[in-house]
Amino acid sequence: MKTCRLTVLVALTVGACVLFSGCSGDGGGKSADQLYDEGMGSLESALSGADMDQEPWNWGADVSEAHERFDDALAQNPNHCGANLMAAATRLLMVVSNPELGDILDTLFPEGPRASRASGILWYARKPDLRGLYQRFSDGGRQDFHFSQLQNYIELQVLPALTYADQRLTRFEDMNCAIWVRVGEDSLGQDVLAEVDATDAYFLHTVVDALQAGCSVAVSYNIDIDDGQTPQYLIESDADFLTLRRPAAMATAYDELLALAAHLRAACDALEAETDDQSDDVFTETDGYVPLDDMFGGGAVEEIRDIADAIEDALVSGLVFNPSGDGGPDIDVLISFDALFNDPIADLRNYFPAHSWPQPDEIAIDRPIDFPDPEFHGITPGMDNAEWELIIQWLEE
């Protein structure tokens, strides 16, 4: 059953984003149930040849017809449980299976595969790797980086798809729905069914929230680099570089992260409230344990609830980071996510430390470090240049 659960999970949670162009018809006089059944058949057919080990845009799976059937079913009956859930799932699936997304990512990030493990869904619960983040930026060095291609794609295609999925999942949850999805056949050729209920929808909703937050952050700043442009030119002469391009998007990301925490709690509450047979559920709860090893590294209901609380506490009250545990200086750095998201810096260049340009493509930071505003517009309240000097020395080691 574990394999079956994972199959359903892939169909429901695979996420990133894409344009669905097309409109719902009248269903040709068919009932919502008939249209839903047609959609499920079309979805199974579209995914039958997909190699799940490949990146989704290489699956060759077109689920647009299935999505249209589910949308038509909702036109007949907006409260159809199955159509609400599967319309959301197929809209998300259309996003990641679109070859256009793969082409854009291949252009921007040619280093290799970017398909993330499902366990990365709860990356925000882990301790931040400040040294690794610093190293990633230091080792950049690419000069031709037209990130606006991905930003435009996100704005025109991804965010509308995520909003659509968000609305469908909310309706499914509000109705406390449960449906059964065929996930394969057993050794005797009998259909194997898995129950997908509000609990599963809440977990899927956290993925949608995370994608909405991440996509909103991704479209917030101008970071395009044209071939031949040096860092000196970009920082001193490009009027748009590192400036806000969509100011409201950061606040949207903040709200979505709060919604993510709320949906995690709702998933835990729903798990604990279930009294039916759990043997055919995607997510189950037995004696306080949720067998999510394949996805999240395992975790009890209370542990997941603690993660939700930690996310909300960090967003509302800030997060204290001290690098001493990794061999760094013993300095408490308070990161205010409220300031970061709800009062974003309009021009990041105004917060660069004092520096010079030995070469147009090489920046030399004056030492000791001298930031114009070491509190970074309230994002790191209480910090001063002397403390930043110690931290940056550690990062450079």
C-alpha positions in Angstrom: 0.0 0.0 0.0 3.0 2.3 0.5 3.7 2.3 -3.2 0.0 3.1 -3.9 0.1 6.0 -1.4 3.2 7.4 -3.1 1.5 7.2 -6.5 -1.5 9.1 -5.3 0.7 11.6 -3.6 2.7 12.3 -6.8 -0.6 12.8 -8.7 -1.8 15.2 -6.0 1.2 17.2 -4.8 3.5 17.5 -7.8 3.9 21.2 -7.9 5.3 24.2 -9.6 3.2 26.1 -12.2 1.7 26.5 -15.8 -0.8 28.2 -18.0 -4.1 26.5 -18.6 -5.5 28.1 -21.8 -9.0 27.0 -22.6 -12.5 27.4 -21.2 -15.0 25.0 -19.8 -17.8 23.9 -22.1 -21.3 22.9 -21.2 -20.4 19.2 -20.7 -22.4 18.1 -23.7 -25.5 17.5 -21.5 -23.6 15.0 -19.4 -23.9 14.8 -15.6 -21.2 16.0 -13.3 -20.5 12.3 -12.3 -20.2 11.3 -16.0 -17.8 14.2 -16.7 -15.8 13.3 -13.6 -15.4 9.7 -14.6 -14.3 10.8 -18.1 -11.7 13.1 -16.5 -10.3 10.3 -14.3 -10.0 8.0 -17.3 -8.3 10.7 -19.3 -5.9 11.4 -16.4 -5.0 7.7 -16.0 -4.3 7.5 -19.7 -2.2 10.6 -19.8 0.0 9.4 -16.9 0.2 5.8 -17.9 3.5 6.2 -19.9 5.1 8.9 -17.6 8.5 8.0 -16.1 8.2 9.4 -12.6 12.0 9.3 -12.3 12.4 12.0 -15.0 11.8 15.6 -14.4 8.0 16.3 -14.8 8.4 18.4 -18.0 10.0 15.4 -19.6 7.1 13.1 -18.9 5.3 13.8 -22.1 2.0 13.9 -20.2 -0.8 16.2 -21.3 -3.5 16.3 -18.6 -5.3 19.3 -20.1 -8.2 17.2 -21.4 -8.7 15.6 -17.9 -8.6 19.1 -16.4 -11.3 20.3 -18.8 -13.6 17.4 -17.9 -13.2 18.2 -14.2 -13.9 21.9 -14.8 -17.0 20.9 -16.9 -18.2 18.8 -14.0 -17.9 21.7 -11.7 -19.9 23.8 -14.1 -22.7 21.3 -13.6 -22.1 20.9 -9.9 -19.8 23.3 -8.0 -20.0 21.0 -5.0 -18.8 17.9 -6.6 -16.1 16.6 -4.3 -14.0 14.6 -6.8 -14.1 17.3 -9.4 -13.0 20.0 -7.0 -10.0 17.9 -5.8 -8.9 16.6 -9.2 -9.4 20.0 -10.9 -6.9 21.4 -8.4 -4.5 18.5 -8.8 -4.5 18.5 -12.6 -4.1 22.2 -12.7 -0.9 21.8 -10.7 0.2 18.9 -12.7 -0.2 20.9 -15.9 2.3 23.4 -14.4 5.1 21.0 -13.8 4.6 18.9 -16.9 4.8 21.8 -19.3 8.0 21.5 -21.5 8.1 25.4 -21.6 9.0 25.4 -17.9 11.8 22.9 -18.5 13.2 25.1 -21.4 13.3 28.2 -19.2 14.9 26.4 -16.3 17.5 24.7 -18.6 18.4 28.2 -19.9 18.7 29.8 -16.4 20.2 26.8 -14.6 22.2 24.6 -17.0 24.2 22.9 -14.3 22.0 19.8 -14.0 18.7 18.4 -12.8 16.6 20.5 -10.5 13.9 18.0 -9.6 13.6 18.2 -5.8 12.9 15.4 -3.4 9.5 15.3 -1.9 11.2 15.6 1.5 12.1 19.1 0.6 8.5 20.3 1.1 9.3 21.0 4.7 12.6 22.6 4.1 11.5 25.6 6.1 11.5 23.6 9.3 15.2 23.0 9.2 18.0 25.1 10.6 19.1 27.7 8.0 22.5 26.9 6.3 23.9 30.4 6.3 27.4 29.3 5.2 25.9 27.3 2.3 23.7 30.2 1.2 26.7 32.5 1.3 28.8 30.1 -0.7 26.1 29.6 -3.4 26.0 33.4 -4.0 29.8 33.7 -3.9 30.2 30.9 -6.5 27.7 32.5 -9.0 29.7 34.1 -11.7 27.3 33.7 -14.6 26.8 36.9 -16.6 23.9 36.1 -18.8 21.0 35.5 -16.5 17.6 36.6 -17.8 15.5 35.7 -14.7 12.7 37.9 -15.9 11.8 35.1 -18.3 10.9 32.9 -15.4 9.3 35.8 -13.5 7.0 36.6 -16.5 6.1 32.9 -16.7 5.3 32.8 -13.0 3.1 35.9 -13.2 1.2 35.0 -16.3 0.8 31.2 -15.8 2.0 30.0 -12.4 0.2 32.3 -9.9 -3.2 32.1 -11.6 -2.9 28.3 -11.6 -2.0 28.2 -7.9 -4.9 30.6 -7.1 -7.3 28.2 -8.9 -6.0 25.2 -7.0 -6.2 27.1 -3.7 -9.9 27.8 -4.3 -10.8 24.2 -5.3 -9.0 22.8 -2.3 -10.7 25.2 0.1 -14.1 24.0 -1.2 -13.1 20.4 -0.9 -12.0 20.9 2.7 -15.0 23.0 3.7 -17.3 20.2 2.5 -15.2 17.6 4.4 -15.1 15.5 1.3 -13.7 12.0 0.8 -13.3 10.3 -2.6 -11.7 7.0 -3.7 -9.0 7.1 -6.4 -7.9 4.0 -8.4 -4.1 3.7 -8.0 -3.4 0.4 -9.8 -4.2 -3.3 -9.7 -3.3 -6.0 -7.4 -1.8 -9.4 -8.4 -5.3 -10.7 -9.2 -6.1 -7.8 -11.5 -8.5 -6.2 -9.0 -8.5 -2.4 -8.7 -6.6 -1.0 -5.8 -8.3 2.1 -4.4 -7.0 4.8 -2.0 -9.2 7.2 0.0 -8.4 10.8 -0.4 -10.1 13.0 2.2 -9.9 16.4 3.7 -6.8 15.4 5.6 -4.9 14.8 2.4 -6.3 18.0 0.9 -4.8 20.0 3.8 -1.4 18.5 3.2 -1.7 19.3 -0.5 -2.8 22.8 0.4 0.5 23.3 2.4 2.4 22.6 -0.9 0.2 25.1 -2.8 0.8 27.7 0.0 4.6 27.1 -0.2 4.6 27.5 -4.0 2.5 30.6 -3.8 4.9 32.1 -1.3 8.0 31.0 -3.2 6.7 32.3 -6.5 5.7 35.6 -5.0 9.2 36.1 -3.6 10.7 35.1 -7.0 8.9 37.9 -8.9 9.6 40.6 -6.3 13.0 41.9 -7.4 14.8 42.8 -10.7 17.9 40.6 -11.0 18.4 40.3 -14.8 22.0 40.2 -16.0 22.8 40.7 -19.7 25.8 39.2 -21.3 28.8 41.4 -20.8 27.3 43.5 -17.9 29.8 43.7 -15.0 28.8 43.8 -11.4 30.1 47.4 -11.2 27.8 48.4 -14.1 24.8 46.6 -12.6 25.2 48.0 -9.1 26.2 51.5 -10.1 24.5 52.1 -13.4 21.5 49.8 -13.9 18.5 51.7 -12.6 16.4 48.5 -12.1 18.9 46.0 -10.8 18.1 44.7 -7.3 15.0 47.0 -7.0 11.5 45.9 -6.2 9.6 45.1 -9.4 6.4 43.9 -7.6 6.2 45.4 -4.1 3.0 43.8 -3.0 4.3 40.3 -3.8 6.4 40.1 -0.6 3.4 40.7 1.6 1.5 38.1 -0.3 4.3 35.6 0.4 4.1 36.4 4.1 0.3 35.7 4.1 0.8 32.4 2.2 3.3 31.2 4.8 0.9 32.0 7.6 -1.8 30.0 5.6 0.7 27.2 5.3 1.1 26.9 9.1 -2.7 27.0 9.5 -3.2 24.2 6.9 -0.6 22.1 8.6 -2.5 22.4 11.9 -5.7 21.6 10.2 -4.2 18.5 8.7 -3.1 17.4 12.1 -6.6 18.1 13.6 -8.2 16.2 10.7 -5.9 13.2 11.2 -6.7 12.9 14.9 -10.4 13.3 14.3 -10.6 10.4 11.8 -12.4 7.3 13.0 -12.8 5.3 9.8 -10.7 2.4 8.6 -7.2 3.9 7.8 -5.9 1.0 5.7 -6.8 2.7 2.4 -5.9 6.3 3.4 -3.1 8.2 1.8 -2.1 9.7 5.1 -2.9 7.6 8.2 -2.6 8.2 12.0 -2.0 5.3 14.3 -1.2 5.7 18.0 0.0 9.3 17.4 2.3 8.4 14.5 2.0 9.4 10.9 4.0 7.2 8.5 5.3 9.9 6.2 8.9 8.6 6.1 9.1 8.6 2.3 8.1 12.3 2.1 9.0 14.1 5.3 11.5 11.9 7.0 8.8 10.6 9.3 7.1 12.5 12.1 4.4 12.3 14.7 1.3 14.4 14.6 2.5 16.6 17.4 5.9 17.1 15.7 4.1 18.4 12.6 2.0 20.6 14.7 5.1 21.9 16.4 6.6 22.7 13.0 3.4 24.7 12.2 3.7 26.6 15.4 7.4 27.3 14.8 6.7 28.7 11.3 4.0 31.1 12.7 6.1 32.1 15.6 9.1 32.9 13.3 6.8 35.0 11.0 5.2 36.9 13.8 8.0 37.3 16.4 11.1 36.7 14.3 13.7 34.0 14.3 16.9 34.1 16.3 19.9 32.6 14.5 23.2 32.0 16.3 26.1 30.6 14.2 28.1 29.4 17.3 26.8 25.9 16.8 28.5 25.7 13.4 31.8 27.1 14.7 30.8 30.7 14.2 30.8 33.6 16.6 28.4 33.6 19.5 26.0 36.3 18.2 22.3 36.2 18.3 20.9 37.5 15.0 17.2 38.3 15.2 15.6 38.1 11.7 12.3 40.0 11.5 10.2 38.3 8.8 7.5 40.9 9.3 9.9 43.6 8.2 11.4 41.5 5.5 8.0 40.7 3.9 5.7 43.5 4.9 8.1 46.4 4.5 10.6 45.2 1.9 13.7 47.1 0.9 13.0 49.1 -2.2 16.6 49.1 -3.5 19.0 46.5 -2.1 22.0 48.4 -3.4 21.5 51.1 -0.8 22.4 48.5 1.9 25.7 47.2 0.4 28.8 47.6 2.6 31.5 50.2 1.7 33.4 48.8 -1.2 35.7 49.5 -4.1 36.2 48.1 -7.6 39.8 46.8 -8.3 38.3 45.4 -11.6 34.8 46.1 -13.0 33.9 42.4 -12.4 35.5 42.3 -8.9 34.2 44.0 -5.8 36.5 44.5 -2.8 34.6 45.0 0.5 36.3 47.6 2.8 37.4 46.2 6.2 36.3 46.3 8.8 32.9 45.9 7.4 30.8 49.0 7.1 27.1 48.7 6.2 25.2 51.9 5.7 22.4 50.3 7.8 23.5 47.2 9.7 19.9 46.7 10.8 18.9 46.4 7.2 15.7 48.4 7.3 14.6 46.6 10.5 15.2 43.1 9.2 18.0 42.4 11.6 17.2 44.8 14.5 20.0 45.4 17.0 22.8 44.3 14.8 25.9 46.6 14.4 28.9 46.5 12.0 31.2 45.0 14.6 29.0 41.9 14.9 28.6 41.6 11.1 32.4 41.8 10.8 32.7 38.7 13.0 30.0 36.8 11.1 31.5 37.6 7.7 35.0 36.6 8.8 33.5 33.3 9.7 31.7 32.9 6.4 34.9 33.7 4.5 37.0 31.0 6.3 
